[in-house]
Amino acid sequence: MNTLNNQAMLEQIARNDRHFAQAPDAFFRAWKRGVQLLSPALFGMGTQAQLDQAQDKWELCPNLETIDHAIDVMSSGERVFLATLVSFYNAEIGGALLKRVGVHGLSNLGGLDLDRREVIADLILNYTGW
């Protein structure tokens, strides 16, 4: 039995290693999908060309000043999605935005459509830090 437990533990370690070796690229792909769903104008230098050419998440950081001004005129779903994305970039600022748009817990993400839920799920699954 001990051998089976050790083998299962080694398999789990290998599975984790494989996943997290690929996680940064998967996170970046999900991040780009999220930026595209919202607006490239809110991230990085704010252009579609930059989104298309970006090679890593650092090129698509949230433009916090622009977001601060734009978030109040967005639909409720856009606001929730945007605040959730910002929370991956900066927990304190993102947390304040989430409160500002009325998100108090994960159940408040229930109003998002499938595309946005998939982006958030992929970001959570592949997050290794900003």
PyMOL commands that place a pseudoatom at each C-alpha (Angstrom):
pseudoatom trace, name=CA, resn=MET, resi=1, chain=A, elem=C, hetatm=0, pos=[0.000, 0.000, 0.000]
pseudoatom trace, name=CA, resn=ASN, resi=2, chain=A, elem=C, hetatm=0, pos=[2.850, 2.359, 0.790]
pseudoatom trace, name=CA, resn=THR, resi=3, chain=A, elem=C, hetatm=0, pos=[4.279, 1.824, -2.701]
pseudoatom trace, name=CA, resn=LEU, resi=4, chain=A, elem=C, hetatm=0, pos=[0.898, 2.709, -4.240]
pseudoatom trace, name=CA, resn=ASN, resi=5, chain=A, elem=C, hetatm=0, pos=[0.686, 5.900, -2.151]
pseudoatom trace, name=CA, resn=ASN, resi=6, chain=A, elem=C, hetatm=0, pos=[4.215, 6.890, -3.144]
pseudoatom trace, name=CA, resn=GLN, resi=7, chain=A, elem=C, hetatm=0, pos=[3.494, 6.244, -6.805]
pseudoatom trace, name=CA, resn=ALA, resi=8, chain=A, elem=C, hetatm=0, pos=[0.260, 8.248, -6.645]
pseudoatom trace, name=CA, resn=MET, resi=9, chain=A, elem=C, hetatm=0, pos=[2.092, 11.087, -4.944]
pseudoatom trace, name=CA, resn=LEU, resi=10, chain=A, elem=C, hetatm=0, pos=[4.842, 11.061, -7.594]
pseudoatom trace, name=CA, resn=GLU, resi=11, chain=A, elem=C, hetatm=0, pos=[2.230, 11.051, -10.357]
pseudoatom trace, name=CA, resn=GLN, resi=12, chain=A, elem=C, hetatm=0, pos=[0.491, 14.044, -8.746]
pseudoatom trace, name=CA, resn=ILE, resi=13, chain=A, elem=C, hetatm=0, pos=[3.792, 15.921, -8.487]
pseudoatom trace, name=CA, resn=ALA, resi=14, chain=A, elem=C, hetatm=0, pos=[4.527, 15.195, -12.151]
pseudoatom trace, name=CA, resn=ARG, resi=15, chain=A, elem=C, hetatm=0, pos=[1.022, 16.321, -13.133]
pseudoatom trace, name=CA, resn=ASN, resi=16, chain=A, elem=C, hetatm=0, pos=[1.468, 19.570, -11.198]
pseudoatom trace, name=CA, resn=ASP, resi=17, chain=A, elem=C, hetatm=0, pos=[4.884, 20.145, -12.752]
pseudoatom trace, name=CA, resn=ARG, resi=18, chain=A, elem=C, hetatm=0, pos=[3.500, 19.638, -16.274]
pseudoatom trace, name=CA, resn=HIS, resi=19, chain=A, elem=C, hetatm=0, pos=[0.583, 21.955, -15.621]
pseudoatom trace, name=CA, resn=PHE, resi=20, chain=A, elem=C, hetatm=0, pos=[2.573, 24.776, -14.080]
pseudoatom trace, name=CA, resn=ALA, resi=21, chain=A, elem=C, hetatm=0, pos=[5.284, 24.558, -16.739]
pseudoatom trace, name=CA, resn=GLN, resi=22, chain=A, elem=C, hetatm=0, pos=[2.599, 25.476, -19.282]
pseudoatom trace, name=CA, resn=ALA, resi=23, chain=A, elem=C, hetatm=0, pos=[0.569, 27.785, -17.029]
pseudoatom trace, name=CA, resn=PRO, resi=24, chain=A, elem=C, hetatm=0, pos=[2.238, 31.118, -17.897]
pseudoatom trace, name=CA, resn=ASP, resi=25, chain=A, elem=C, hetatm=0, pos=[1.502, 30.675, -21.610]
pseudoatom trace, name=CA, resn=ALA, resi=26, chain=A, elem=C, hetatm=0, pos=[-2.046, 29.495, -20.925]
pseudoatom trace, name=CA, resn=PHE, resi=27, chain=A, elem=C, hetatm=0, pos=[-2.603, 32.457, -18.583]
pseudoatom trace, name=CA, resn=PHE, resi=28, chain=A, elem=C, hetatm=0, pos=[-1.372, 34.866, -21.249]
pseudoatom trace, name=CA, resn=ARG, resi=29, chain=A, elem=C, hetatm=0, pos=[-3.669, 33.363, -23.902]
pseudoatom trace, name=CA, resn=ALA, resi=30, chain=A, elem=C, hetatm=0, pos=[-6.644, 33.690, -21.529]
pseudoatom trace, name=CA, resn=TRP, resi=31, chain=A, elem=C, hetatm=0, pos=[-5.594, 37.242, -20.615]
pseudoatom trace, name=CA, resn=LYS, resi=32, chain=A, elem=C, hetatm=0, pos=[-5.498, 38.220, -24.308]
pseudoatom trace, name=CA, resn=ARG, resi=33, chain=A, elem=C, hetatm=0, pos=[-8.992, 36.764, -24.783]
pseudoatom trace, name=CA, resn=GLY, resi=34, chain=A, elem=C, hetatm=0, pos=[-10.184, 38.834, -21.838]
pseudoatom trace, name=CA, resn=VAL, resi=35, chain=A, elem=C, hetatm=0, pos=[-8.596, 42.009, -23.197]
pseudoatom trace, name=CA, resn=GLN, resi=36, chain=A, elem=C, hetatm=0, pos=[-10.231, 41.370, -26.570]
pseudoatom trace, name=CA, resn=LEU, resi=37, chain=A, elem=C, hetatm=0, pos=[-13.646, 40.806, -24.957]
pseudoatom trace, name=CA, resn=LEU, resi=38, chain=A, elem=C, hetatm=0, pos=[-13.399, 44.116, -23.114]
pseudoatom trace, name=CA, resn=SER, resi=39, chain=A, elem=C, hetatm=0, pos=[-11.394, 46.591, -25.155]
pseudoatom trace, name=CA, resn=PRO, resi=40, chain=A, elem=C, hetatm=0, pos=[-7.704, 46.861, -26.004]
pseudoatom trace, name=CA, resn=ALA, resi=41, chain=A, elem=C, hetatm=0, pos=[-8.062, 50.576, -25.166]
pseudoatom trace, name=CA, resn=LEU, resi=42, chain=A, elem=C, hetatm=0, pos=[-8.085, 49.647, -21.463]
pseudoatom trace, name=CA, resn=PHE, resi=43, chain=A, elem=C, hetatm=0, pos=[-4.795, 47.732, -21.493]
pseudoatom trace, name=CA, resn=GLY, resi=44, chain=A, elem=C, hetatm=0, pos=[-1.176, 48.398, -22.334]
pseudoatom trace, name=CA, resn=MET, resi=45, chain=A, elem=C, hetatm=0, pos=[-0.815, 51.181, -24.859]
pseudoatom trace, name=CA, resn=GLY, resi=46, chain=A, elem=C, hetatm=0, pos=[-4.466, 50.793, -25.770]
pseudoatom trace, name=CA, resn=THR, resi=47, chain=A, elem=C, hetatm=0, pos=[-4.274, 49.630, -29.370]
pseudoatom trace, name=CA, resn=GLN, resi=48, chain=A, elem=C, hetatm=0, pos=[-5.495, 46.569, -31.222]
pseudoatom trace, name=CA, resn=ALA, resi=49, chain=A, elem=C, hetatm=0, pos=[-2.085, 46.356, -32.910]
pseudoatom trace, name=CA, resn=GLN, resi=50, chain=A, elem=C, hetatm=0, pos=[-0.395, 46.072, -29.533]
pseudoatom trace, name=CA, resn=LEU, resi=51, chain=A, elem=C, hetatm=0, pos=[-2.844, 43.364, -28.476]
pseudoatom trace, name=CA, resn=ASP, resi=52, chain=A, elem=C, hetatm=0, pos=[-2.166, 41.449, -31.689]
pseudoatom trace, name=CA, resn=GLN, resi=53, chain=A, elem=C, hetatm=0, pos=[1.609, 41.731, -31.292]
pseudoatom trace, name=CA, resn=ALA, resi=54, chain=A, elem=C, hetatm=0, pos=[1.913, 41.303, -27.517]
pseudoatom trace, name=CA, resn=GLN, resi=55, chain=A, elem=C, hetatm=0, pos=[4.271, 38.564, -26.420]
pseudoatom trace, name=CA, resn=ASP, resi=56, chain=A, elem=C, hetatm=0, pos=[3.580, 38.576, -22.687]
pseudoatom trace, name=CA, resn=LYS, resi=57, chain=A, elem=C, hetatm=0, pos=[1.188, 39.865, -20.053]
pseudoatom trace, name=CA, resn=TRP, resi=58, chain=A, elem=C, hetatm=0, pos=[3.443, 42.797, -19.182]
pseudoatom trace, name=CA, resn=GLU, resi=59, chain=A, elem=C, hetatm=0, pos=[2.628, 44.360, -22.547]
pseudoatom trace, name=CA, resn=LEU, resi=60, chain=A, elem=C, hetatm=0, pos=[-1.093, 44.230, -21.675]
pseudoatom trace, name=CA, resn=CYS, resi=61, chain=A, elem=C, hetatm=0, pos=[-1.177, 45.522, -18.104]
pseudoatom trace, name=CA, resn=PRO, resi=62, chain=A, elem=C, hetatm=0, pos=[-4.442, 47.205, -17.167]
pseudoatom trace, name=CA, resn=ASN, resi=63, chain=A, elem=C, hetatm=0, pos=[-4.366, 50.954, -17.720]
pseudoatom trace, name=CA, resn=LEU, resi=64, chain=A, elem=C, hetatm=0, pos=[-5.673, 51.757, -14.249]
pseudoatom trace, name=CA, resn=GLU, resi=65, chain=A, elem=C, hetatm=0, pos=[-6.303, 55.454, -14.840]
pseudoatom trace, name=CA, resn=THR, resi=66, chain=A, elem=C, hetatm=0, pos=[-8.303, 54.791, -17.999]
pseudoatom trace, name=CA, resn=ILE, resi=67, chain=A, elem=C, hetatm=0, pos=[-10.198, 51.983, -16.280]
pseudoatom trace, name=CA, resn=ASP, resi=68, chain=A, elem=C, hetatm=0, pos=[-11.027, 54.200, -13.305]
pseudoatom trace, name=CA, resn=HIS, resi=69, chain=A, elem=C, hetatm=0, pos=[-12.749, 56.665, -15.643]
pseudoatom trace, name=CA, resn=ALA, resi=70, chain=A, elem=C, hetatm=0, pos=[-14.355, 54.129, -17.991]
pseudoatom trace, name=CA, resn=ILE, resi=71, chain=A, elem=C, hetatm=0, pos=[-15.735, 51.545, -15.580]
pseudoatom trace, name=CA, resn=ASP, resi=72, chain=A, elem=C, hetatm=0, pos=[-18.699, 53.625, -14.421]
pseudoatom trace, name=CA, resn=VAL, resi=73, chain=A, elem=C, hetatm=0, pos=[-20.200, 53.882, -17.920]
pseudoatom trace, name=CA, resn=MET, resi=74, chain=A, elem=C, hetatm=0, pos=[-19.920, 50.172, -18.723]
pseudoatom trace, name=CA, resn=SER, resi=75, chain=A, elem=C, hetatm=0, pos=[-22.664, 47.577, -18.463]
pseudoatom trace, name=CA, resn=SER, resi=76, chain=A, elem=C, hetatm=0, pos=[-22.803, 45.693, -15.176]
pseudoatom trace, name=CA, resn=GLY, resi=77, chain=A, elem=C, hetatm=0, pos=[-21.330, 42.566, -16.786]
pseudoatom trace, name=CA, resn=GLU, resi=78, chain=A, elem=C, hetatm=0, pos=[-18.458, 44.501, -18.326]
pseudoatom trace, name=CA, resn=ARG, resi=79, chain=A, elem=C, hetatm=0, pos=[-17.738, 46.191, -14.984]
pseudoatom trace, name=CA, resn=VAL, resi=80, chain=A, elem=C, hetatm=0, pos=[-17.658, 42.881, -13.119]
pseudoatom trace, name=CA, resn=PHE, resi=81, chain=A, elem=C, hetatm=0, pos=[-15.472, 41.235, -15.751]
pseudoatom trace, name=CA, resn=LEU, resi=82, chain=A, elem=C, hetatm=0, pos=[-13.055, 44.166, -15.893]
pseudoatom trace, name=CA, resn=ALA, resi=83, chain=A, elem=C, hetatm=0, pos=[-12.740, 44.406, -12.111]
pseudoatom trace, name=CA, resn=THR, resi=84, chain=A, elem=C, hetatm=0, pos=[-12.103, 40.654, -11.968]
pseudoatom trace, name=CA, resn=LEU, resi=85, chain=A, elem=C, hetatm=0, pos=[-9.315, 40.946, -14.537]
pseudoatom trace, name=CA, resn=VAL, resi=86, chain=A, elem=C, hetatm=0, pos=[-7.742, 43.873, -12.696]
pseudoatom trace, name=CA, resn=SER, resi=87, chain=A, elem=C, hetatm=0, pos=[-7.749, 41.777, -9.513]
pseudoatom trace, name=CA, resn=PHE, resi=88, chain=A, elem=C, hetatm=0, pos=[-5.324, 39.336, -11.138]
pseudoatom trace, name=CA, resn=TYR, resi=89, chain=A, elem=C, hetatm=0, pos=[-2.968, 42.215, -11.871]
pseudoatom trace, name=CA, resn=ASN, resi=90, chain=A, elem=C, hetatm=0, pos=[-3.252, 43.939, -8.488]
pseudoatom trace, name=CA, resn=ALA, resi=91, chain=A, elem=C, hetatm=0, pos=[-5.256, 42.417, -5.642]
pseudoatom trace, name=CA, resn=GLU, resi=92, chain=A, elem=C, hetatm=0, pos=[-5.715, 45.662, -3.722]
pseudoatom trace, name=CA, resn=ILE, resi=93, chain=A, elem=C, hetatm=0, pos=[-6.840, 47.803, -6.654]
pseudoatom trace, name=CA, resn=GLY, resi=94, chain=A, elem=C, hetatm=0, pos=[-8.837, 44.952, -8.173]
pseudoatom trace, name=CA, resn=GLY, resi=95, chain=A, elem=C, hetatm=0, pos=[-10.490, 44.235, -4.828]
pseudoatom trace, name=CA, resn=ALA, resi=96, chain=A, elem=C, hetatm=0, pos=[-11.498, 47.880, -4.491]
pseudoatom trace, name=CA, resn=LEU, resi=97, chain=A, elem=C, hetatm=0, pos=[-12.909, 47.823, -8.041]
pseudoatom trace, name=CA, resn=LEU, resi=98, chain=A, elem=C, hetatm=0, pos=[-14.823, 44.626, -7.310]
pseudoatom trace, name=CA, resn=LYS, resi=99, chain=A, elem=C, hetatm=0, pos=[-16.422, 46.261, -4.268]
pseudoatom trace, name=CA, resn=ARG, resi=100, chain=A, elem=C, hetatm=0, pos=[-17.124, 49.400, -6.295]
pseudoatom trace, name=CA, resn=VAL, resi=101, chain=A, elem=C, hetatm=0, pos=[-19.072, 47.399, -8.877]
pseudoatom trace, name=CA, resn=GLY, resi=102, chain=A, elem=C, hetatm=0, pos=[-20.947, 45.385, -6.252]
pseudoatom trace, name=CA, resn=VAL, resi=103, chain=A, elem=C, hetatm=0, pos=[-19.030, 42.104, -6.233]
pseudoatom trace, name=CA, resn=HIS, resi=104, chain=A, elem=C, hetatm=0, pos=[-18.868, 40.653, -2.742]
pseudoatom trace, name=CA, resn=GLY, resi=105, chain=A, elem=C, hetatm=0, pos=[-17.998, 37.071, -3.608]
pseudoatom trace, name=CA, resn=LEU, resi=106, chain=A, elem=C, hetatm=0, pos=[-17.628, 34.568, -6.415]
pseudoatom trace, name=CA, resn=SER, resi=107, chain=A, elem=C, hetatm=0, pos=[-21.375, 34.038, -6.647]
pseudoatom trace, name=CA, resn=ASN, resi=108, chain=A, elem=C, hetatm=0, pos=[-21.601, 37.570, -8.052]
pseudoatom trace, name=CA, resn=LEU, resi=109, chain=A, elem=C, hetatm=0, pos=[-19.796, 36.297, -11.154]
pseudoatom trace, name=CA, resn=GLY, resi=110, chain=A, elem=C, hetatm=0, pos=[-22.865, 34.191, -11.965]
pseudoatom trace, name=CA, resn=GLY, resi=111, chain=A, elem=C, hetatm=0, pos=[-24.269, 36.820, -14.308]
pseudoatom trace, name=CA, resn=LEU, resi=112, chain=A, elem=C, hetatm=0, pos=[-21.331, 36.612, -16.707]
pseudoatom trace, name=CA, resn=ASP, resi=113, chain=A, elem=C, hetatm=0, pos=[-21.724, 34.892, -20.057]
pseudoatom trace, name=CA, resn=LEU, resi=114, chain=A, elem=C, hetatm=0, pos=[-19.876, 31.690, -20.942]
pseudoatom trace, name=CA, resn=ASP, resi=115, chain=A, elem=C, hetatm=0, pos=[-16.992, 33.390, -22.783]
pseudoatom trace, name=CA, resn=ARG, resi=116, chain=A, elem=C, hetatm=0, pos=[-16.155, 35.578, -19.787]
pseudoatom trace, name=CA, resn=ARG, resi=117, chain=A, elem=C, hetatm=0, pos=[-16.560, 32.706, -17.336]
pseudoatom trace, name=CA, resn=GLU, resi=118, chain=A, elem=C, hetatm=0, pos=[-14.162, 30.613, -19.419]
pseudoatom trace, name=CA, resn=VAL, resi=119, chain=A, elem=C, hetatm=0, pos=[-11.579, 33.396, -19.401]
pseudoatom trace, name=CA, resn=ILE, resi=120, chain=A, elem=C, hetatm=0, pos=[-11.821, 33.772, -15.629]
pseudoatom trace, name=CA, resn=ALA, resi=121, chain=A, elem=C, hetatm=0, pos=[-11.661, 30.005, -15.116]
pseudoatom trace, name=CA, resn=ASP, resi=122, chain=A, elem=C, hetatm=0, pos=[-8.550, 29.770, -17.305]
pseudoatom trace, name=CA, resn=LEU, resi=123, chain=A, elem=C, hetatm=0, pos=[-6.950, 32.694, -15.492]
pseudoatom trace, name=CA, resn=ILE, resi=124, chain=A, elem=C, hetatm=0, pos=[-7.587, 31.075, -12.104]
pseudoatom trace, name=CA, resn=LEU, resi=125, chain=A, elem=C, hetatm=0, pos=[-6.361, 27.685, -13.282]
pseudoatom trace, name=CA, resn=ASN, resi=126, chain=A, elem=C, hetatm=0, pos=[-3.154, 29.098, -14.756]
pseudoatom trace, name=CA, resn=TYR, resi=127, chain=A, elem=C, hetatm=0, pos=[-2.338, 32.003, -12.433]
pseudoatom trace, name=CA, resn=THR, resi=128, chain=A, elem=C, hetatm=0, pos=[1.227, 31.877, -11.154]
pseudoatom trace, name=CA, resn=GLY, resi=129, chain=A, elem=C, hetatm=0, pos=[1.498, 35.506, -10.108]
pseudoatom trace, name=CA, resn=TRP, resi=130, chain=A, elem=C, hetatm=0, pos=[1.837, 38.727, -11.994]
for i in range(1, 130): cmd.bond("trace and resi %d" % i, "trace and resi %d" % (i + 1))
show_as sticks, trace
zoom trace
